[in-house]
Amino acid sequence: MKKYILGSFAILTIILSSCSSNTATPKIDFVGNKKALESSIKALVDVNKKMNDEEVKFVQNKSNETPEYEKQFTIFAELLNQLKSGIDEGDSVSNDYLNYINPEMKHMFKDVYLEANKLWLTLQEEQLNKIKNNVNGFMKLSDSINLDELKKKLIVAGGDSLTSKQIDDTLMNSKLKNWIGSEIETSKKIDSLMTVWWNFVKLHQDILNDNEFLLGKRQSDNRSYWKIILYLGIGDFVVTIIYSLLVVLTMFLSMVIIKGTGKLGLGSAGTFIIMIPKILISISLQVYFWVLWASFCAFTVFYFIDAPQVTHNWIYYATGFIAVSAPMSYLSSKEQEIENSQNKRIRIRKYAGAYILISIAAYLVFCFYPKLMDYKFISFVNDWLSSI
C-alpha cells in the first residue's frame, strides 16, 4: 500500500512540477518595456503631484475674476492630457514583461495602479466640467467661506497639534467635500488602490531597482521546483537527526536527575519537583525548534517563489506544507513500530500530533505574515544559511 502511495505522490509531483514553470520563454522587448514602465510611473507620479498643487491653488483662488479661473482650466486640461499619456504608456507595457518581473506585477500595475489613475482621471474630468459649467456658483462658494475665521476655529479646536499645512488641507478638503459630494467614495477607492500598489512596490523594491534584471540580462534562474524539493529534503533529513539528538540529550538529563535525587534520598515527590523545570524547558525548546523549522520552510518557499519563471505559487506552498510536517511524522511512525504497547503508541501519536500542529501552525503564520521572520530570535538561522 505504501508503495502505491509513494508512486502516486511521485507521479503527481512530476505533473505539478511540469506546470510550475514556463515551457517557452516569450519574446520580450526588455529595453522598450522597461522604458515604458519607468516613464509611465514617473509621469503619473509627477502629474498627480502637480494636479494636487494646482487643485489647492484653484480652490483657494479669491480673485473673483473669471479669466483667472479660465487660466487654471487650461492648466488642468494640460495636466489631464499628461495623465492620459502616462496611463496609455502604462497600458503599452506587455503582460509578458510584467509577468517576467513578478507573477503579481501585471495585476498590481495594470489592475491596481493604472486603474486607480483611470478613476482619478475620470473624477478630475467630472469635477472640472462641473466647475467649468458653473464658475459663478463655485466663486460664490469660495466667497462664502471666511478662511481666516475658519483657521482660528481649527487652531482653537486642535491646539498646537495642527500645523499650518494641515489647516490648509483641512479647509481645502472641506470645500471639496461640499462641492463634489458623492464623488468622495471614488476618492476613497483611489486611495485604497494606491496604498496597495505602493505597499507592493516597497515589498519588491530590490527587483524593481535591479536594472540588469529589468533589462533581461539575468533571465536564467536556477531556482527550479526540483531544487526546492532537494533543499527541503536535505532539511528534513538534518532536522530529523538534530531532533533525535535533542531527544536523546533530554532523556540523558532525565536519567541524571533521577539518579541524583535517588542518591540524595529525595524520593519520588522530590524527583518530580526537580523534574518540573526540566520538563518545561524541554517542551519550550522543542516548540522553539519546530517554529525555527517552520520559518526555514516558509523562507525557502518565498525564496523559490521569487524566481521569475514561477507561475504556480500554490505548488511551492503545498510542498513546504508537506515538508514542515515530514520529520515529526517520520519519527513518530518509527517510534510506534518498536512499541508493543497500544497505550504507548497512542501517547506517541498524541505528542507527535501536538508538535506537528505547532509546526504547521507556525508555517501558515509565517506564510501569511512573512515579516515575523525578520525578528532576530527567528531570522538568525535563515540569515546564517543565506550567508553560506
N, C-alpha and C positions, 0 to 999 in steps of 0.2 A: 504493500500500500504506500509506504514511504517513497519507494522508487517512482511510482506513478505521480505522486505529488511533486517530487523534485523535478521529474521530467516535464510535467505541465508547467511548473514555475519557470524552468529554463526556456521552454518554447515561448511562453508569454513574455519573458524578458527580452528575447530576441526580436519579437514582433514590436514591442513597445520601443525598444532602443532604435529600431529601424525608422520609427516615426519621429524620433526625438531631435533629428537634425535635418536640415535641408539637403535633399539629394542632388540638387543642381543649384549652383550659385548664380543668381540672376545678374545680368549685365547692368552695372550701375555707373552712372556718371558721377563719380565721387566729388570731383572738383566743382562741377556745376551745382550739384545738390547741396554741398557744404556751403558754397557761396550764397545760394538762395535761402537756405535755412538761417544762416547768421545774419544776412541782410534783412530778412523778414522780421526776425526777433528784434534786431536793433531799431528798425524803422517803427515797429509797433510800440516799443518802449518809449522812444523819443517823441512820437506823435501823441501818445497818451499823456505824457508829461506836459507837452505844450498845450494840449486841449484843456487839461486841468488848470493850468496857469491862466489861459485865456478865459476860461469859464468864471474864474474868480473875478477877473477884471470886468467881464461882461455883467455879472450880477451886481457888482458894486459900482457900476457906472452911474454917476449922479449928474451927468452933463445936461440931461433933458433935451438933447439935440438928436433928431432922427439921423442926420448924416453920420454922427459918431457911431450909432448902432449899426448903420449900413456898412461902415468901415469894418466893424467887428464881424458882421455877417460874412464879408468877403474873406476875412482871415479864417473863420470857422469852415467856410466852404473849401478853402485850400487844404486845411488840416484834414477834413473828411476825405478829400481825394487822396491825400497821403496815406490815410488809414486804409482806404480801399486798396491802394497799391501794395501796401505791406501784407494785407490779407491775401491778395491774388498771388503775390510772390511765395507766400507760405503754402498756398494750395498747389503751387507748381512743384514743390518738393515731392519726389517719388515715394510711394509707400514702401517700396523695397529698401530704399536707403534708410528710411526711418526704422524699419524692422531690423536692419543691419545694426543700427546704433543700439537699440534695446527693443525687446519684444513688446514693451508697453509704449514706446515712443510715438508710434503712429496715432494711437488713441489719445495720448496725452497732448500731443502737439495739435493735431487736426480736430479731434472731437472735444477737446477741453480748451486749449489756449486760443486757437483760431475761432472756435465757437463763441468764446467769451468776447473776443474782439468784434465778431459779427453782430452780436447782441448789442455791444457798446455802440457800434456804428449806427445800427437801426435806431437805438434810443436817442443818440445825438441828433440824427436827422429829424426825428419826430419832434424833439424839443425845439430845434432850430426853426422848423416850419411853424410850430405853434407860436413861438415868439415873433417870428417874421410876419405872420398874419395878424398879429395884434400887438404891435410895438407900443402903441399908446397905453394899452392895458398893462403891459409889463412896466412901462415907465411910471405909471401911477402906483403900481405895487411897490416899486423901488422907493418912490417919494413918500409912501405911507409909513415907511419904516425909519424910525429915528435911530440910526446906527449908534450914535454916542450914548443915547439913553439906554439902549439895549446892552451895550458893553458894560455900562455902570452896574446894571442889574445882574449881569452874568458874573462880574467881579465880586459883587456882594454875596451872590449865591455860592460861588466857587472858592472864595477866599484867594489866597495866593497860589492855589494849586493850578489855576488856569493861566496858561501863557497867552500872550497877545495873538499868536498864530492860532491857538485852539479857539480863542474867542471869535476870530475872523472866520475860521472854518465852521464854527457852530452857527454863526449868523448866515453864512452862505448856504449851509445845508438846510437851515430853517426856511429860507426864502425859496430854495429849490424845491423843498417838500411841498410848500404851499402852491408852487407853480406846476410841478409835474404830476402830483397826486398819485394815481395808481401805478405809475411807472417805477415807484420805489422798489416794488418786488423784483422787477427786472434788474435793478441795480444790485440788489442783494444776491441774485443768482450769478451776476457777473463777478462780484467779489468772491463768491464761493468757488467758482471755476478758476479764477486767478490764483486763489490760495492753493488749490490742488496742484495747479501747474508749477508754481514756484517751489512748492514743497518737493515735487518730483525732481526739478532742476537741482535743488540743493542736495538731494539724496544721491544723484548721479553726476555730480559736478566734475568728478575726476575724468569720466568718459567724455563728457561734453566739452572739456577743455583739452582733450588729447588730440592735437592736430593730426598726428600721424594716423591715428585710428580713424578719425573722421574722413581723412583722405583715402582710406582703404589700403594704406601701406602695411597694415598688420592684420590682414583679413584672416590668415591662417591661425586657428586657435586649437591647441591640442587638448582642450578640455572636453573630451568625448564622454558619452554615457558609460562606456566600459571603464573609464578611469575612475569615475565616482564609485562604481562597484568595487574596483580594486582598492581604492582608498578606504572605503568603509569596511571592506572585507578584512584588510590588514588591521584597521582599527578595532573591529570585532575580536580578532584573534588576540591583539595586545591587551585589550580591556579584560578579556576572559582570563588571561594569565595574571594580570595585576590584581584583579578582584579575588582570584583564587588565593594568591599570596596574602592578600589582606585578610581573608577569612582564616587562613592558617595562623597568621600572626595574632588574630583576635582569640582564637582557640588556645594558642600557647599562653597568652596573657591570662586567660581564664584558669588554665591549669596552674600557673604560677601563683595566682591569688588563692585558689582553693588549697594548694599545698602549704602556702604561707600561713593562712588562717588556721589550718589544721595543726601546724606546729605550735602556733600561739595559743591554741585551745579556745578559740573564739566561738566555736560551734556553728551550727547551720545559720542561726539568726545573724551572727556577726559576719559570716561569709556573705550572706545575702545583702546586708547593709553596705559592705565594701564593694560588692559587685554592681550596685546600682549606678554609681558614677561611670564605671567602666562600660556598662550596657548602654547608657545614654550617649556617651562619647562615641561608642562603636556605631550605634544607629545613626548619629549625626554625620559621622564620617562616611558611612555607606550612602546616605541620602545625598550628601555633597558630591560624592564620587559619581553617582548616576546623573546628577544635574550637570556636572562637568562633561560627562559623556554625551548628554543630550545637546549641550551647547556646541560640542565638536561636530556632531551630526548636522545640526542646523547651519553652522558656519560653513561646513563642506558643501552642503546643498546650495547655499547662497553663492558660494564661490563658483560652482559649476553653472548655475542658472545665469550668471552674469555673462557667460560666453555668448557672442553674437549669434551663433548658429542654433542656439536653443529656441525651440518654438513650442514645446510642450512642458511647461514648468511642473505640472502636476506629477509627471513621471518621477522627477527628481525628489519632490516632496514625499511621494509614496515610498521611494527607495530608502530615503532617510528614516521614514517611519518604521520600515521593516528592520533596518539596521540598528535602530536605537533599542529595540526590544530583543534582538537576537542573542546577545551574550548571556543575559539572565535566563532566557528561555532554554538555551543550551545547557547551562549549568544546572538548572532545575531538573531537566529531563534526565541528565546523567546521574544526579544525586538520587532521584527517585528509583532509578534502575537498580541501585545497590542496596536499597532499603527493602526489607521484607515486611515490615510492619505497615499496615494500611494507615494507621493513625499518623505515623511519621511522614508518610507520603503526602497526606492531606495537609499536615503542618508545613511541609516544604513548599507545597503549591501555594499556600496562603502567603508565606513570607516572600516567595519569588514573585507572586502576583502583585504584592504591595510595591515592591521595588520596580517592577515593570510598569505599573501605573504611574509611579513617580517619574520615571524616565520619559515615558510617553507624554505625560502632562507638561513636563519641563520642555520637551521638544516642541510641542504645539505652542506653548507660550513664547518661546524664542522665535518661532516662525511668524507669529502674529506681531510680536514686539521685539524685533531684532536689536533695538538699541539697548535692551537689557544685557546683551552680551558684551557691551562696552565697559561694564563695571570690572575693575581690576581683579576682584576675587573670582571672577568668571573668565575674563578675557585673557589671563596670563598664559593659559595652556594654548589657546589658539594663536596668540602673539608669538609664543615660542616656536610652535610648529611652523608658522608662516616665515619665520626668520631662518629656518634651517633648509 
